[in-house]
Amino acid sequence: MLKPTIFRPFTFLVSPHRHLHTSPINPLAASPPTNTIQFAYPQLDSPNFAKPVNETHLLRVCTILYQQQYSSDQKIHNNLCKTTFDLTHEFFLQVCNKFQYSWRPVYKFYEFTKTQPHFNHTPITFHKLIDVIGKSRNIELFWEVFQEIGRCKLVTPKTYVVGVKTMASVRELKKCVGVFHVMNGFGYGYSVDVLNKVVESLCRSKLVEEAEHVVLKLKDWIKPNGVTYRWLIYGFCDVGDVIEASKIWNLMVDEGFEPDIASVEAMMETLFKNNKYVEALKVFQSVRVNRMSELGVSTYRLVINWLCKKGKLGESYLVFEEMQKRGIKADNHTLASITFGLISRGRVMEAYRVVEGIEKLDTSVYHGMIKGLLRLKRAREATEVFREMIKRGCEPIMHTYVMLLQGHLGKRGRKGLDPLVNFDTIFVGGLVKAGKTLEANKYAERLLYRKVEVPRFDYNKFLHYYSNEEGVVMFEVMSKKLREVGQFDLADIFARYGEKMATRDRRRIRTTESRLL
């Protein structure tokens, strides 16, 4: 078992002056009901959902709702009654999709559906309705409809998620907690599983402070478990707040829960990203001492990757050897990190020997080689790796092209040898041709005055501007001009991009070909 004291190195990160300010708990329906109501899960295979929607009828109804959204309910109901359409659940969802950020037409249609005796709402239609109302920031109406779901006994865990997430996005912290109290009043009780789903959703949306507030305020009614704390650690690590993540970590240990390996890896990665290598390695060492059997390839890969990025090849080799002694086979991502580390330190032949020992090369290994060679300013050799990558049937991705362009032309663009075919004529001229004159402005000034500071050139956006049929022709012409002036490496890069990546259809064909191989 892991001793809590082992993980106390985190306590130095916690400042006693940093506290999360929260509002008092709303004691509405504080005591749980004796008979808890089960959640209403919708029947997804219902024929009402599967029936296709008539697009003409949908357009006609949406036109009425849009044009008469400020009219009286009676007028809208009369016009809708005169219109021919088949009111189904799928039809209601399609109407909501037409007005994703406008609550009024959707709510007017919802009011109309309540007058139709043959139509009954389901959890799915209610969730879509409150999603639209929440996105349009009509919080009062959202709260009213949300409570109506509880009265109709159509609550599911998704209802809690949508409700709390909407309130958290507008910082209505008291109502975030009130969601659980209100639903308890309708007979659904307090559930740690539902709380964990809500916390997971909030943390994935980077609303971790709101998630922590909900957990702490509901502690008297719902006791958090290890899963709850794990998601909070993940959430704070995701936003880069290592101090708050450390607080949750220590709280988790104090309450007797053992952080799982996923939490350990999240904390280590955040410490690495914040340049706290010593603290990250302390965590790794504590896990090695107490929970060696739980360490797998993912943890070793994480440590080796960051050690190689830092240039600490000796330490990375020790970790790699320990990994091999324990019989854990290194995956390609781990070997790619070692390859990059060796090449970036000038030990190219050693790196090539590592690559020769890999059974099946993939994109990650080639990227490690290309990145390392570009760090040594050996762009021509990196392009040879690019050609070998294609020859072996491993198709380059967008990141491959961006890396190579940065290596050949620089992150801010370098003046080439030829006065007519260079960075300025291709990329700055290309921005102007694509209508991005504001972005091209600084580079044009540099072309005139030469000492103007320019931002980092976004090759990714440039390639996106010409991801069309016009771009296919442009890349073909560009590669021919580059060959004429002797820049064969750049010519091959542009030719391959135009052939396989310039349009969505070409990328789809490329994916199909790689699968067949």
Solvent accessible surface area in square Angstrom, and as a share of the most:
residue,aa,sasa,rsa
1,M,199,0.89
2,L,20,0.10
3,K,127,0.54
4,P,66,0.41
5,T,100,0.58
6,I,53,0.27
7,F,4,0.02
8,R,78,0.29
9,P,49,0.31
10,F,3,0.01
11,T,59,0.34
12,F,117,0.49
13,L,14,0.07
14,V,45,0.26
15,S,34,0.22
16,P,98,0.62
17,H,162,0.72
18,R,97,0.35
19,H,135,0.60
20,L,58,0.29
21,H,164,0.73
22,T,55,0.32
23,S,35,0.23
24,P,102,0.64
25,I,50,0.25
26,N,55,0.28
27,P,98,0.62
28,L,90,0.45
29,A,36,0.28
30,A,39,0.30
31,S,87,0.56
32,P,90,0.56
33,P,46,0.29
34,T,135,0.79
35,N,126,0.64
36,T,75,0.44
37,I,64,0.32
38,Q,151,0.67
39,F,47,0.19
40,A,27,0.21
41,Y,141,0.54
42,P,38,0.24
43,Q,130,0.58
44,L,132,0.66
45,D,123,0.64
46,S,27,0.17
47,P,113,0.71
48,N,49,0.25
49,F,27,0.11
50,A,83,0.65
51,K,103,0.44
52,P,119,0.75
53,V,30,0.17
54,N,75,0.39
55,E,115,0.52
56,T,79,0.46
57,H,40,0.18
58,L,2,0.01
59,L,122,0.61
60,R,102,0.37
61,V,0,0.00
62,C,11,0.06
63,T,53,0.31
64,I,25,0.13
65,L,0,0.00
66,Y,135,0.51
67,Q,133,0.59
68,Q,38,0.17
69,Q,21,0.09
70,Y,170,0.65
71,S,30,0.19
72,S,69,0.45
73,D,62,0.32
74,Q,121,0.54
75,K,106,0.45
76,I,1,0.00
77,H,33,0.15
78,N,66,0.34
79,N,35,0.18
80,L,1,0.01
81,C,88,0.52
82,K,164,0.70
83,T,20,0.12
84,T,97,0.56
85,F,35,0.14
86,D,69,0.36
87,L,15,0.07
88,T,12,0.07
89,H,15,0.07
90,E,38,0.17
91,F,4,0.02
92,F,0,0.00
93,L,24,0.12
94,Q,50,0.22
95,V,0,0.00
96,C,0,0.00
97,N,56,0.28
98,K,114,0.48
99,F,23,0.10
100,Q,83,0.37
101,Y,152,0.58
102,S,42,0.27
103,W,60,0.21
104,R,72,0.26
105,P,0,0.00
106,V,0,0.00
107,Y,40,0.15
108,K,34,0.14
109,F,0,0.00
110,Y,2,0.01
111,E,38,0.17
112,F,6,0.03
113,T,0,0.00
114,K,102,0.43
115,T,78,0.45
116,Q,37,0.16
117,P,127,0.80
118,H,128,0.57
119,F,13,0.05
120,N,113,0.58
121,H,25,0.11
122,T,25,0.15
123,P,6,0.04
124,I,45,0.23
125,T,0,0.00
126,F,5,0.02
127,H,17,0.08
128,K,54,0.23
129,L,0,0.00
130,I,0,0.00
131,D,43,0.22
132,V,2,0.01
133,I,0,0.00
134,G,3,0.03
135,K,85,0.36
136,S,30,0.19
137,R,127,0.46
138,N,34,0.17
139,I,28,0.14
140,E,146,0.65
141,L,20,0.10
142,F,0,0.00
143,W,39,0.14
144,E,93,0.42
145,V,1,0.01
146,F,0,0.00
147,Q,46,0.20
148,E,36,0.16
149,I,0,0.00
150,G,0,0.00
151,R,132,0.48
152,C,62,0.37
153,K,89,0.38
154,L,36,0.18
155,V,0,0.00
156,T,5,0.03
157,P,13,0.08
158,K,110,0.47
159,T,0,0.00
160,Y,3,0.01
161,V,24,0.14
162,V,18,0.10
163,G,0,0.00
164,V,0,0.00
165,K,76,0.32
166,T,17,0.10
167,M,0,0.00
168,A,1,0.01
169,S,47,0.31
170,V,41,0.24
171,R,133,0.48
172,E,64,0.29
173,L,29,0.14
174,K,106,0.45
175,K,57,0.24
176,C,0,0.00
177,V,4,0.02
178,G,4,0.03
179,V,0,0.00
180,F,3,0.01
181,H,0,0.00
182,V,12,0.07
183,M,0,0.00
184,N,4,0.02
185,G,51,0.49
186,F,42,0.18
187,G,9,0.09
188,Y,7,0.03
189,G,9,0.09
190,Y,40,0.15
191,S,37,0.24
192,V,45,0.26
193,D,93,0.48
194,V,6,0.03
195,L,0,0.00
196,N,14,0.07
197,K,97,0.41
198,V,1,0.00
199,V,0,0.00
200,E,51,0.23
201,S,21,0.14
202,L,1,0.00
203,C,0,0.00
204,R,142,0.52
205,S,42,0.27
206,K,118,0.50
207,L,35,0.17
208,V,4,0.03
209,E,81,0.36
210,E,12,0.05
211,A,0,0.00
212,E,10,0.04
213,H,2,0.01
214,V,0,0.00
215,V,2,0.01
216,L,67,0.33
217,K,29,0.12
218,L,0,0.00
219,K,68,0.29
220,D,122,0.63
221,W,63,0.22
222,I,7,0.03
223,K,144,0.61
224,P,1,0.01
225,N,43,0.22
226,G,21,0.20
227,V,60,0.34
228,T,0,0.00
229,Y,2,0.01
230,R,68,0.25
231,W,28,0.10
232,L,2,0.01
233,I,0,0.00
234,Y,77,0.29
235,G,0,0.00
236,F,1,0.00
237,C,16,0.10
238,D,59,0.31
239,V,67,0.38
240,G,37,0.35
241,D,32,0.16
242,V,12,0.07
243,I,45,0.23
244,E,16,0.07
245,A,0,0.00
246,S,0,0.00
247,K,44,0.18
248,I,5,0.02
249,W,0,0.00
250,N,14,0.07
251,L,53,0.27
252,M,3,0.01
253,V,10,0.06
254,D,94,0.49
255,E,56,0.25
256,G,69,0.66
257,F,57,0.24
258,E,66,0.30
259,P,1,0.01
260,D,49,0.26
261,I,31,0.16
262,A,54,0.42
263,S,2,0.01
264,V,0,0.00
265,E,33,0.15
266,A,19,0.14
267,M,0,0.00
268,M,0,0.00
269,E,65,0.29
270,T,5,0.03
271,L,0,0.00
272,F,1,0.00
273,K,127,0.54
274,N,60,0.31
275,N,115,0.59
276,K,63,0.27
277,Y,20,0.08
278,V,98,0.56
279,E,33,0.15
280,A,0,0.00
281,L,51,0.25
282,K,99,0.42
283,V,5,0.03
284,F,6,0.02
285,Q,85,0.38
286,S,11,0.07
287,V,0,0.00
288,R,73,0.27
289,V,99,0.57
290,N,43,0.22
291,R,12,0.05
292,M,68,0.30
293,S,102,0.66
294,E,81,0.36
295,L,5,0.02
296,G,26,0.25
297,V,49,0.28
298,S,42,0.27
299,T,0,0.00
300,Y,0,0.00
301,R,73,0.27
302,L,23,0.12
303,V,0,0.00
304,I,0,0.00
305,N,43,0.22
306,W,35,0.12
307,L,2,0.01
308,C,2,0.01
309,K,94,0.40
310,K,102,0.43
311,G,19,0.18
312,K,69,0.29
313,L,11,0.06
314,G,49,0.47
315,E,78,0.35
316,S,1,0.01
317,Y,64,0.24
318,L,121,0.60
319,V,14,0.08
320,F,22,0.09
321,E,79,0.36
322,E,28,0.13
323,M,0,0.00
324,Q,104,0.46
325,K,174,0.74
326,R,81,0.29
327,G,67,0.65
328,I,35,0.18
329,K,161,0.68
330,A,18,0.14
331,D,42,0.22
332,N,33,0.17
333,H,103,0.46
334,T,0,0.00
335,L,29,0.14
336,A,8,0.06
337,S,12,0.08
338,I,6,0.03
339,T,0,0.00
340,F,16,0.07
341,G,0,0.00
342,L,0,0.00
343,I,0,0.00
344,S,19,0.12
345,R,149,0.54
346,G,44,0.42
347,R,95,0.35
348,V,12,0.07
349,M,128,0.57
350,E,54,0.24
351,A,0,0.00
352,Y,53,0.20
353,R,149,0.54
354,V,37,0.22
355,V,15,0.09
356,E,141,0.63
357,G,63,0.61
358,I,17,0.09
359,E,160,0.72
360,K,169,0.71
361,L,30,0.15
362,D,50,0.26
363,T,34,0.20
364,S,21,0.13
365,V,0,0.00
366,Y,5,0.02
367,H,20,0.09
368,G,7,0.07
369,M,13,0.06
370,I,0,0.00
371,K,83,0.35
372,G,0,0.00
373,L,0,0.00
374,L,29,0.14
375,R,140,0.51
376,L,51,0.25
377,K,178,0.76
378,R,96,0.35
379,A,19,0.15
380,R,183,0.67
381,E,50,0.23
382,A,0,0.00
383,T,0,0.00
384,E,90,0.40
385,V,11,0.06
386,F,2,0.01
387,R,63,0.23
388,E,63,0.28
389,M,0,0.00
390,I,41,0.21
391,K,158,0.67
392,R,153,0.56
393,G,34,0.33
394,C,20,0.12
395,E,33,0.15
396,P,0,0.00
397,I,74,0.38
398,M,48,0.21
399,H,88,0.39
400,T,0,0.00
401,Y,1,0.00
402,V,18,0.11
403,M,14,0.06
404,L,0,0.00
405,L,2,0.01
406,Q,35,0.15
407,G,20,0.20
408,H,38,0.17
409,L,13,0.07
410,G,8,0.08
411,K,99,0.42
412,R,120,0.44
413,G,8,0.08
414,R,128,0.47
415,K,121,0.51
416,G,27,0.26
417,L,185,0.92
418,D,35,0.18
419,P,102,0.64
420,L,140,0.70
421,V,16,0.09
422,N,9,0.05
423,F,0,0.00
424,D,10,0.05
425,T,67,0.39
426,I,19,0.09
427,F,0,0.00
428,V,9,0.05
429,G,33,0.32
430,G,5,0.05
431,L,6,0.03
432,V,80,0.46
433,K,133,0.56
434,A,37,0.29
435,G,55,0.53
436,K,71,0.30
437,T,82,0.48
438,L,156,0.78
439,E,77,0.35
440,A,2,0.01
441,N,71,0.36
442,K,89,0.38
443,Y,8,0.03
444,A,39,0.30
445,E,54,0.24
446,R,27,0.10
447,L,83,0.41
448,L,133,0.66
449,Y,147,0.56
450,R,106,0.39
451,K,189,0.80
452,V,36,0.21
453,E,147,0.66
454,V,11,0.06
455,P,76,0.48
456,R,130,0.47
457,F,7,0.03
458,D,65,0.34
459,Y,2,0.01
460,N,74,0.38
461,K,105,0.44
462,F,0,0.00
463,L,1,0.01
464,H,129,0.58
465,Y,45,0.17
466,Y,5,0.02
467,S,32,0.21
468,N,60,0.31
469,E,115,0.52
470,E,90,0.41
471,G,0,0.00
472,V,17,0.10
473,V,94,0.54
474,M,29,0.13
475,F,0,0.00
476,E,91,0.41
477,V,69,0.40
478,M,15,0.07
479,S,7,0.04
480,K,118,0.50
481,K,104,0.44
482,L,1,0.00
483,R,94,0.34
484,E,141,0.63
485,V,54,0.31
486,G,41,0.40
487,Q,47,0.21
488,F,114,0.48
489,D,20,0.10
490,L,10,0.05
491,A,0,0.00
492,D,33,0.17
493,I,1,0.01
494,F,2,0.01
495,A,33,0.26
496,R,42,0.15
497,Y,2,0.01
498,G,6,0.05
499,E,94,0.42
500,K,27,0.12
501,M,6,0.03
502,A,0,0.00
503,T,11,0.06
504,R,159,0.58
505,D,90,0.46
506,R,72,0.26
507,R,70,0.26
508,R,146,0.53
509,I,100,0.51
510,R,36,0.13
511,T,51,0.30
512,T,73,0.42
513,E,73,0.33
514,S,47,0.30
515,R,194,0.71
516,L,149,0.74
517,L,161,0.80
